[in-house]
Amino acid sequence: MPFDGPVVLDAVARFCDTRGLTPTKLSVVARLSRALTIASHHGTDPRWRTAPYWAADDDPGQTLFAHLLPQDLDSQPRDDPSRATGDRVLAAELRRRREPTARWMENNAVVTADRWARFSRSMSAARCAGLGWLVPVRGELLAVPLPAVRTAEGRPDVLHDDTGRPAVEWCDGTGTYFLHGAEFDERHYRKVIASELLIQDIAQLPNADQRSVALTYLSFERLVVDSDAELLDVGVRGTKLYRLPLPFRIRRDRVVGYGLYDYFIHMRDASHPEREFVEWVDPAIGAQRNAELCQAHAFGITLEQWLAIDAEG
């Protein structure tokens, strides 16, 4: 969403004036991380701890009793488009800083435009003009533009982009890389999407989410040639079932009783043999060493149904 600075600053000034929160100085800060750092150093504005959600001169057009109460905001669905982006990016930023979300949200140390737009015409206008957050600090109010946000297909609640772009990209060109909700530094992100990491490298990634996601980007060559995967079975249609021994650190990520191995099947498109696919298999199915059973399970049908389709083809 493009950021219209003059519109945002004018709308924020109206929002503050109607609530007795007029700042000494109003500034735009390009990144949320920078605004949080400034707030940590300078301290937050104590007036905002009791800032009223509703003001008579800034009513969004409904009676006061039609509005959600502040305590009801957290009960709204997590995929609600009106709140998802701001909350999701803020939560990711606070995780990176290892700070609890409650510390910033409960005292209005960070004001998410998505939420407050429900109670205010001026905040709604600021949100439509690209405002993401307000961070009130002593003597100054910081306005942070909403970044460009990319999510997984069909999953607006999961930050993701594997095309080489940051999933969260700020207006100054900086950004944060995510794959299926797991955050990566740029160096590891590019290695993961290029399938350049060995399984031993993946085992050294800092957290279980990163390790789990990175495994799914391993190419067939990396899995078989560089990771000592063992061929267990070849199906009648050429589907191959492999068993992959897991390094200790990745085994430790799995649930109790998972076992020592991951399983995957490798197949080629009959119409286009140059196209190959790797699909991970439930260990309970893979351990039965039947490639066709694994293929049937992937399609959500029984082995008999799968073999009947094969026979008809």
HELIX and SHEET records of a PDB file:
HELIX    1   1 GLY A    5  ASP A   17  1                                  13    
HELIX    2   2 LEU A   32  HIS A   42  1                                  11    
HELIX    3   3 PRO A   46  THR A   50  5                                   5    
HELIX    4   4 ALA A   56  ASP A   58  5                                   3    
HELIX    5   5 LEU A   64  ALA A   66  5                                   3    
HELIX    6   6 PRO A   70  SER A   75  5                                   6    
HELIX    7   7 PRO A   81  ARG A   97  1                                  17    
HELIX    8   8 THR A  101  MET A  105  1                                   5    
HELIX    9   9 ALA A  113  TRP A  116  1                                   4    
HELIX   10  10 ARG A  121  CYS A  128  1                                   8    
HELIX   11  11 GLU A  186  ILE A  193  1                                   8    
HELIX   12  12 ILE A  199  ALA A  203  1                                   5    
HELIX   13  13 ALA A  208  THR A  216  1                                   9    
HELIX   14  14 PHE A  220  VAL A  224  1                                   5    
HELIX   15  15 PHE A  248  ASP A  253  1                                   6    
HELIX   16  16 PRO A  283  GLY A  286  1                                   4    
HELIX   17  17 ALA A  291  PHE A  299  1                                   9    
HELIX   18  18 LEU A  303  GLU A  312  1                                  10    
SHEET    1   A 4 LEU A  26  VAL A  28  0                                        
SHEET    2   A 4 GLU A 140  PRO A 145  1                                        
SHEET    3   A 4 LEU A 131  VAL A 137 -1                                        
SHEET    4   A 4 VAL A 111  THR A 112 -1                                        
SHEET    1   B 4 ALA A 148  VAL A 149  0                                        
SHEET    2   B 4 VAL A 168  GLU A 169 -1                                        
SHEET    3   B 4 GLY A 175  LEU A 179 -1                                        
SHEET    4   B 4 ALA A 182  PHE A 184 -1                                        
SHEET    1   C 2 THR A 151  ALA A 152  0                                        
SHEET    2   C 2 ARG A 155  LEU A 159 -1                                        
SHEET    1   D 4 GLU A 230  VAL A 234  0                                        
SHEET    2   D 4 LYS A 240  PRO A 245 -1                                        
SHEET    3   D 4 TYR A 261  ARG A 268 -1                                        
SHEET    4   D 4 GLU A 276  VAL A 281 -1                                        
END                                                                             
